[in-house]
């Protein structure tokens, strides 16, 4: 995974907090014809990191060294280990 451990920890904390507040149900996404990737990126969009949403934070902090594939790998790993 190309995301630094520090950035990964920030993402993990923010995504877990968001899921605790707004549980996203994978079966609801599937029933609506939406992919697991869509769920992960919606979760990132809904997350707050500092005073910005997760997408803005990713743009400001991750895209200087990572691309969408790298970020999605981190999101997938976090979502698969969140229960």
C-alpha positions as CSV (number, residue, x, y, z in Angstrom):
1,X,0.0,0.0,0.0
2,X,1.5,3.3,-1.0
3,X,-0.4,5.4,1.6
4,X,1.9,6.4,4.5
5,X,1.2,4.8,7.9
6,X,0.4,8.3,9.3
7,X,-2.1,9.1,6.5
8,X,-3.6,5.6,6.8
9,X,-4.2,6.1,10.5
10,X,-5.9,9.4,9.9
11,X,-8.1,7.9,7.2
12,X,-8.9,4.9,9.4
13,X,-9.9,7.1,12.4
14,X,-12.1,9.3,10.2
15,X,-13.8,6.5,8.4
16,X,-14.6,4.5,11.5
17,X,-16.0,7.6,13.2
18,X,-18.2,8.3,10.1
19,X,-19.4,4.7,10.0
20,X,-20.3,4.9,13.7
21,X,-22.4,8.0,13.1
22,X,-23.8,7.0,9.7
23,X,-23.8,3.3,9.1
24,X,-23.6,2.5,5.4
25,X,-25.2,-0.9,4.5
26,X,-23.5,-2.7,1.6
27,X,-26.6,-4.6,0.7
28,X,-28.5,-1.3,0.3
29,X,-25.8,-0.1,-2.1
30,X,-26.0,-3.4,-4.0
31,X,-29.8,-3.2,-4.2
32,X,-29.5,0.3,-5.7
33,X,-27.0,-1.1,-8.3
34,X,-24.0,0.7,-6.7
35,X,-20.6,-0.9,-6.3
36,X,-18.6,-1.5,-3.2
37,X,-16.1,1.1,-4.6
38,X,-18.9,3.6,-4.6
39,X,-19.7,2.9,-1.0
40,X,-16.0,3.4,0.0
41,X,-15.7,6.7,-1.8
42,X,-19.1,7.9,-0.5
43,X,-17.7,7.1,3.0
44,X,-14.6,9.1,2.3
45,X,-16.7,12.0,1.0
46,X,-18.9,11.9,4.2
47,X,-15.9,11.7,6.5
48,X,-14.5,14.9,8.3
49,X,-10.8,15.2,8.7
50,X,-9.9,18.3,10.5
51,X,-12.1,21.0,9.1
52,X,-12.6,19.5,5.6
53,X,-14.4,16.6,4.1
54,X,-12.4,13.4,3.3
55,X,-12.2,14.1,-0.4
56,X,-10.7,17.6,0.1
57,X,-8.2,16.1,2.7
58,X,-7.2,13.4,0.2
59,X,-6.7,16.0,-2.5
60,X,-4.6,18.2,-0.2
61,X,-2.5,15.3,1.4
62,X,-2.5,12.1,-0.7
63,X,-2.5,13.0,-4.4
64,X,1.0,14.4,-4.2
65,X,2.3,10.8,-4.0
66,X,-0.7,8.5,-4.5
67,X,-3.4,7.9,-7.1
68,X,-7.0,6.7,-6.9
69,X,-5.9,3.1,-7.0
70,X,-3.6,3.6,-4.0
71,X,-6.3,5.5,-2.1
72,X,-9.0,2.9,-2.9
73,X,-6.7,0.1,-1.6
74,X,-6.4,1.9,1.7
75,X,-10.2,2.5,1.8
76,X,-10.9,-1.2,0.9
77,X,-8.6,-2.4,3.7
78,X,-10.2,0.0,6.3
79,X,-13.7,-1.0,5.2
80,X,-12.9,-4.7,5.3
81,X,-11.6,-4.4,8.8
82,X,-14.4,-2.3,10.2
83,X,-17.2,-4.2,11.9
